[in-house]
Amino acid sequence: VGIVMGATMDFTIAPAHAHLNLIGWVTMALYGTFYALAPNAPQKLAWATFWLNNVAIIVMFPSLSMVLKNGAASSFVLPLIISEFVGVAALLCFLVSVWSVVLRKS
């Protein structure tokens, strides 16, 4: 996406590109590192975090791209909003996992 934006000099979807990098790569790396270093973390929450985050980014990136290209009146606003809540649900699953690991250590 970044290469295409640079080649065409059209940076309209740069915020979507940033979301793809942060949610699709950075948060997944953080989640994966935690779950690799905390093998006693709840496995069901780990899988829920994984799938919710992936569903969120798969819906969020194209929806946000279309909203940025076509404006807020786009029919992609509702899927964008739903994907944001799914992403928050993934984060909450992760936080519950972290909390459960921290409580077990104390």
ZIGIRA-V288029 format. One record per residue. N is the residue number from 1. RES is the residue in one small letter. SS is DSSP state (helix for helix, strand for strand, loop for the rest). D_CENTER is the distance of its C-alpha to the mean C-alpha in whole Angstrom. Layout:
<<N | RES | SS | D_CENTER> <N | RES | SS | D_CENTER>>
//
This chain:
<<1 | v | loop | 17> <2 | g | helix | 18> <3 | i | helix | 21> <4 | v | helix | 22> <5 | m | helix | 21> <6 | g | helix | 24> <7 | a | helix | 26> <8 | t | helix | 26> <9 | m | loop | 26> <10 | d | loop | 24> <11 | f | loop | 21> <12 | t | loop | 20> <13 | i | loop | 17> <14 | a | helix | 16> <15 | p | helix | 13> <16 | a | helix | 11> <17 | h | helix | 12> <18 | a | helix | 11> <19 | h | helix | 7> <20 | l | helix | 7> <21 | n | helix | 9> <22 | l | helix | 7> <23 | i | helix | 3> <24 | g | helix | 5> <25 | w | helix | 8> <26 | v | helix | 9> <27 | t | helix | 7> <28 | m | helix | 8> <29 | a | helix | 11> <30 | l | helix | 11> <31 | y | helix | 11> <32 | g | helix | 13> <33 | t | helix | 16> <34 | f | helix | 16> <35 | y | helix | 17> <36 | a | helix | 19> <37 | l | helix | 21> <38 | a | loop | 21> <39 | p | loop | 22> <40 | n | loop | 24> <41 | a | loop | 20> <42 | p | loop | 20> <43 | q | helix | 19> <44 | k | helix | 18> <45 | l | helix | 16> <46 | a | helix | 14> <47 | w | helix | 14> <48 | a | helix | 13> <49 | t | helix | 10> <50 | f | helix | 9> <51 | w | helix | 10> <52 | l | helix | 8> <53 | n | helix | 5> <54 | n | helix | 7> <55 | v | helix | 8> <56 | a | helix | 6> <57 | i | helix | 5> <58 | i | helix | 9> <59 | v | helix | 10> <60 | m | helix | 8> <61 | f | helix | 9> <62 | p | helix | 13> <63 | s | helix | 13> <64 | l | helix | 12> <65 | s | helix | 15> <66 | m | helix | 17> <67 | v | helix | 17> <68 | l | helix | 18> <69 | k | helix | 21> <70 | n | helix | 22> <71 | g | loop | 22> <72 | a | loop | 21> <73 | a | loop | 24> <74 | s | loop | 21> <75 | s | loop | 21> <76 | f | loop | 17> <77 | v | helix | 17> <78 | l | helix | 17> <79 | p | helix | 14> <80 | l | helix | 12> <81 | i | helix | 13> <82 | i | helix | 12> <83 | s | helix | 9> <84 | e | helix | 8> <85 | f | helix | 10> <86 | v | helix | 8> <87 | g | helix | 5> <88 | v | helix | 8> <89 | a | helix | 10> <90 | a | helix | 8> <91 | l | helix | 9> <92 | l | helix | 12> <93 | c | helix | 13> <94 | f | helix | 12> <95 | l | helix | 14> <96 | v | helix | 17> <97 | s | helix | 17> <98 | v | helix | 18> <99 | w | helix | 20> <100 | s | helix | 22> <101 | v | helix | 22> <102 | v | helix | 24> <103 | l | helix | 26> <104 | r | helix | 27> <105 | k | helix | 28> <106 | s | loop | 30>>
//
